[in-house]
């Protein structure tokens, strides 16, 4: 893969094969984010888990202290009083069965997070095939299946992110924007790592964190010493 001049210059800042402290990694990622837009800073965490086993699945959510820097559009499946509550709390879209054809037939995905009250999960389940692969299916572990829709919406707006293993047992999550200060990014990253360390499956044998990499949207990855974040 051929990289542009900016990427090549940025990559020179990073010593290949070196494992950095979290603070150094954050500084390098900020320095190497040279695109014309405000790049997202992401963490990629390779685990020793095998997600094919239910007892080694990792899934949860955490509120980043400084948010993600991105406006999150929230869709809430709720009826009657709960629908009114969701609107009052600032949900971008609220509906019930009426939203099914819009999503299924019109391929409407103008939202980033889906929240549902438990009584609506029968309806939402019909969208499993389209919401599941996009990682949009509400889940009690992530706090997105709940009767307390106000709390769910407030937390998401405050910077709540969901983390889960992908098919290759890697967790990919945003931890802020390149325009954040180093302290803000380091705080967000530490909060995320604390949550992931707490989520370590008790049945796991061997090393939990195999590799931890921080990167910006267009920049090179910076590897962090996994021992420094456990």
C-alpha positions in Angstrom: 0.0 0.0 0.0 1.5 3.3 -1.1 1.2 6.1 1.4 1.3 9.8 0.7 4.1 12.2 1.6 2.4 13.5 4.8 2.0 9.9 6.1 5.6 9.0 5.3 6.8 12.1 7.1 4.6 11.3 10.1 5.8 7.7 10.2 9.4 8.9 10.6 8.5 10.1 14.1 7.7 6.6 15.2 10.4 4.0 15.8 9.2 0.7 14.4 9.3 -2.2 16.8 9.3 0.2 19.8 6.7 -0.1 22.5 5.9 3.3 24.0 4.5 4.5 27.3 0.8 5.7 26.9 1.8 9.4 27.4 4.5 9.2 24.7 2.1 7.4 22.4 -0.6 10.0 22.8 2.0 12.8 22.0 3.2 10.9 18.9 -0.3 10.3 17.6 -1.2 14.0 18.0 2.0 15.0 16.2 1.4 12.6 13.3 -2.2 13.6 12.7 -1.6 16.0 9.8 -4.7 15.6 7.7 -6.8 18.7 6.9 -9.7 17.6 9.0 -9.9 16.8 12.8 -8.9 13.2 12.8 -10.4 10.7 15.2 -7.9 9.0 17.5 -8.6 5.3 17.9 -7.4 2.5 20.2 -7.0 -1.0 18.7 -6.6 -3.7 21.4 -5.7 -7.3 20.4 -6.7 -9.7 23.2 -5.8 -13.3 24.0 -9.5 -14.1 24.2 -11.4 -16.4 21.9 -14.7 -14.8 21.2 -16.2 -18.0 19.9 -16.5 -19.1 23.5 -19.3 -17.3 25.3 -17.3 -17.1 28.6 -14.5 -15.2 26.7 -16.7 -12.6 25.1 -15.9 -9.0 26.0 -18.6 -6.4 25.7 -19.5 -3.3 27.6 -19.6 0.4 27.6 -17.8 3.3 29.3 -18.2 7.0 29.5 -15.1 8.8 28.4 -14.4 11.8 30.7 -13.8 14.2 27.8 -16.3 12.7 25.3 -15.5 11.5 21.8 -15.5 14.9 20.1 -18.3 13.7 17.8 -22.0 14.4 17.9 -23.7 11.1 18.3 -27.2 10.7 16.7 -29.4 8.6 18.9 -32.4 6.5 17.8 -34.8 5.3 20.6 -37.4 2.6 20.2 -40.1 3.3 22.8 -43.8 3.8 23.1 -46.2 6.2 24.9 -44.7 7.8 28.1 -41.2 6.4 27.4 -41.3 7.8 23.8 -42.1 11.3 25.3 -39.3 10.9 27.9 -36.8 10.0 25.1 -37.8 13.1 23.1 -37.5 15.3 26.2 -34.0 13.9 26.9 -32.9 14.9 23.5 -33.0 11.7 21.4 -32.6 12.5 17.7 -35.3 10.0 16.5 -38.0 8.2 18.5 -40.4 5.6 17.1 -41.7 2.1 17.3 -43.0 -0.3 14.6 -43.2 2.6 12.2 -39.4 2.7 11.9 -39.1 -0.9 10.8 -39.9 -0.4 7.1 -37.9 2.8 7.0 -34.8 1.0 8.1 -35.5 -2.3 6.2 -36.8 -0.9 2.9 -35.4 2.5 2.6 -31.9 1.6 4.0 -32.2 4.5 6.5 -29.2 4.7 8.9 -29.0 8.3 9.9 -28.1 7.3 13.5 -25.1 6.1 15.4 -26.6 4.4 18.5 -29.8 2.6 19.1 -31.5 2.5 22.5 -34.7 0.5 23.2 -37.0 -0.2 26.2 -37.2 -3.9 27.0 -40.8 -4.2 25.8 -39.6 -3.0 22.3 -37.0 -5.7 21.8 -39.5 -8.0 20.0 -39.9 -5.2 17.4 -36.1 -4.4 17.3 -35.3 -8.1 17.0 -36.9 -8.0 13.5 -34.0 -5.7 12.5 -31.3 -8.0 13.8 -30.1 -8.9 10.4 -29.4 -5.3 9.4 -28.5 -3.7 12.8 -26.4 -6.6 14.0 -23.6 -6.5 11.3 -23.3 -2.7 11.8 -22.9 -3.1 15.6 -26.1 -1.2 16.2 -28.2 -3.8 18.0 -29.2 -2.6 21.5 -27.7 -4.7 24.3 -28.4 -4.8 28.1 -24.6 -5.1 28.8 -24.0 -1.8 26.9 -26.9 -0.1 28.8 -28.8 0.4 25.5 -31.7 -1.9 26.5 -33.2 0.0 29.5 -36.3 1.5 31.0 -34.2 4.5 32.0 -34.0 6.1 28.6 -33.1 9.5 30.0 -30.0 8.1 31.7 -29.0 6.2 28.6 -29.3 9.3 26.4 -27.5 11.5 28.8 -24.6 9.0 29.1 -24.3 8.6 25.3 -24.3 12.4 24.8 -21.6 12.7 27.5 -19.3 10.5 25.6 -20.3 6.9 26.3 -18.7 4.4 23.9 -19.3 0.7 23.5 -16.4 -1.8 23.2 -16.6 -5.4 22.0 -14.5 -8.1 20.4 -14.6 -8.3 16.7 -14.3 -11.6 14.8 -10.5 -11.4 15.1 -10.7 -10.8 18.9 -9.6 -7.2 18.5 -11.4 -4.2 20.2 -11.6 -1.0 18.1 -12.8 2.2 19.8 -12.5 5.9 19.4 -10.9 7.8 22.3 -11.2 11.4 21.1 -10.1 13.7 18.4 -6.6 14.9 17.3 -7.6 18.4 18.4 -8.0 17.2 22.1 -5.1 18.1 24.5 -2.7 15.3 25.3 -4.2 15.2 28.9 -7.7 14.7 27.5 -6.7 11.9 25.2 -4.6 10.2 27.9 -7.5 10.5 30.4 -9.9 9.0 27.9 -7.5 6.2 27.0 -6.8 5.3 30.6 -10.6 5.2 31.4 -11.1 2.9 28.5 -8.2 0.6 29.5 -9.5 0.5 33.1 -12.9 -0.8 31.8 -11.3 -3.3 29.5 -9.0 -4.6 32.3 -12.0 -5.0 34.5 -13.8 -6.9 31.8 -11.1 -9.6 31.6 -12.8 -13.0 31.5 -12.0 -15.1 34.6 -11.7 -18.2 32.4 -8.9 -16.8 30.2 -5.6 -18.6 30.4 -2.4 -16.8 29.2 -1.9 -13.2 28.2 -4.9 -10.9 28.1 -3.6 -7.9 26.3 -1.5 -9.0 23.3 -1.0 -5.6 21.7 -2.4 -2.1 22.1 -2.1 0.5 19.3 -3.1 4.1 19.1 -3.7 5.7 15.8 -5.4 8.7 14.1 -7.7 8.3 11.1 -4.9 8.9 8.5 -1.8 8.6 10.6 0.5 5.6 11.4 -0.2 3.3 14.4 1.8 3.8 17.6 2.3 0.6 19.6 2.0 0.9 23.4 3.6 -1.4 25.9 0.7 -3.6 27.1 2.4 -4.1 30.5 2.0 -0.3 31.1 -1.8 -0.4 30.8 -2.7 -3.5 32.9 
